[in-house]
Amino acid sequence: MTEGEDQDLFYGLFCTITDPEIAPAHELATLHSKRWEIESVFGALKTHQQEARLPFRGSPD
């Protein structure tokens, strides 16, 4: 736990990986949080692209 975290705060994460040695719950929760940070950035980029009426695609190679 880091400074400023609420000790009474509880999150639930459902997953098909049930072996805590393969994927400990705290690691899954951390990775899930990081994934949604990335998804939020992608969503913001797509919204910005739509507002600018520019296509959202990779560079032409």
Residue frames relative to the residue before (quaternion, step in Angstrom):
aa qw qx qy qz dx dy dz
M 1.0000 0.0000 0.0000 0.0000 0.00 0.00 0.00
T 0.2658 -0.7729 0.5575 0.1456 3.54 -0.95 0.89
E 0.6820 -0.4860 0.3542 0.4163 3.52 -1.29 0.34
G 0.7845 0.3146 -0.2470 0.4739 3.55 -0.97 0.88
E 0.5536 0.5980 -0.4090 0.4106 3.60 1.21 -0.12
D 0.4455 -0.6775 0.5258 0.2569 3.53 -1.13 0.73
Q 0.3640 -0.7632 0.4937 0.2034 3.59 -0.50 1.16
D 0.6863 0.4780 -0.2871 0.4670 3.61 1.14 -0.53
L 0.5229 0.6411 -0.4089 0.3852 3.59 1.27 -0.13
F 0.0531 -0.8052 0.5903 -0.0190 3.57 -0.85 0.99
Y 0.0953 -0.7731 0.6259 0.0383 3.55 -0.97 0.92
G 0.2320 -0.7501 0.6006 0.1511 3.54 -1.15 0.64
L 0.0398 -0.7787 0.6262 0.0063 3.57 -1.02 0.81
F 0.1885 -0.7828 0.5861 0.0903 3.55 -0.69 1.10
C 0.0515 0.8063 -0.5787 0.1106 3.54 -0.87 1.00
T 0.4700 -0.6719 0.4888 0.2978 3.58 -1.15 0.52
I 0.5779 0.5367 -0.3895 0.4758 3.59 1.26 -0.13
T 0.0809 -0.8479 0.5240 0.0033 3.57 -0.44 1.20
D 0.5948 0.5621 -0.3739 0.4363 3.59 1.22 -0.13
P 0.3401 -0.7795 0.4881 0.1961 3.61 -0.41 1.19
E 0.5934 0.5539 -0.3834 0.4406 3.61 1.17 -0.28
I 0.6524 0.4915 -0.3075 0.4881 3.58 1.12 -0.63
A 0.8054 -0.0249 0.0769 0.5873 3.56 0.87 -0.98
P 0.2238 -0.7939 0.5530 0.1176 3.60 -0.06 1.26
A 0.6238 -0.5900 0.3681 0.3568 3.58 -1.02 0.82
H 0.6663 0.5046 -0.3271 0.4408 3.61 0.87 -0.84
E 0.6389 0.5078 -0.3327 0.4724 3.62 1.09 -0.64
L 0.6383 0.5184 -0.3283 0.4649 3.59 0.98 -0.80
A 0.6536 0.5135 -0.3124 0.4599 3.57 0.95 -0.86
T 0.6526 0.5083 -0.3120 0.4674 3.59 0.97 -0.83
L 0.6754 0.4887 -0.2923 0.4686 3.59 0.90 -0.91
H 0.6216 0.5390 -0.3364 0.4582 3.58 1.04 -0.78
S 0.6454 0.5211 -0.3103 0.4644 3.57 0.96 -0.87
K 0.6675 0.4950 -0.2964 0.4707 3.58 0.92 -0.90
R 0.6184 0.5437 -0.3484 0.4478 3.58 1.02 -0.76
W 0.7053 0.4595 -0.2879 0.4566 3.59 0.87 -0.88
E 0.5507 0.5595 -0.4057 0.4680 3.58 1.17 -0.35
I 0.6656 0.4953 -0.2920 0.4759 3.58 0.95 -0.93
E 0.6496 0.5175 -0.3173 0.4577 3.60 0.92 -0.90
S 0.6333 0.5322 -0.3284 0.4559 3.59 1.03 -0.75
V 0.6413 0.5097 -0.3194 0.4764 3.58 1.01 -0.80
F 0.6461 0.5089 -0.3240 0.4676 3.60 0.92 -0.85
G 0.6449 0.5236 -0.3163 0.4582 3.58 0.97 -0.84
A 0.6563 0.5003 -0.3062 0.4745 3.58 0.97 -0.85
L 0.6379 0.5225 -0.3262 0.4622 3.60 1.00 -0.77
K 0.6604 0.5027 -0.3078 0.4653 3.57 0.92 -0.89
T 0.6418 0.5158 -0.3210 0.4680 3.57 0.97 -0.83
H 0.6527 0.5092 -0.3093 0.4680 3.58 0.95 -0.88
Q 0.6466 0.5175 -0.3163 0.4627 3.58 0.98 -0.84
Q 0.6569 0.5026 -0.3135 0.4665 3.60 0.97 -0.82
E 0.6471 0.5175 -0.3183 0.4606 3.57 0.98 -0.82
A 0.7050 0.4330 -0.2521 0.5019 3.58 1.05 -0.76
R 0.3468 -0.7629 0.4632 0.2884 3.59 1.36 -0.19
L 0.4437 0.6505 -0.4787 0.3884 3.52 1.02 0.89
P 0.5152 -0.6385 0.4546 0.3468 3.60 -1.02 0.63
F 0.3114 -0.7264 0.5827 0.1894 3.56 -1.12 0.70
R 0.3782 0.7017 -0.5192 0.3082 3.58 -0.15 1.28
G 0.6355 -0.5453 0.3963 0.3765 3.52 -1.29 0.23
S 0.6610 -0.4920 0.3786 0.4216 3.53 -1.30 0.10
P 0.4671 -0.6740 0.4843 0.3049 3.62 -0.99 0.75
D 0.0625 -0.8020 0.5940 0.0069 3.56 -0.72 1.09
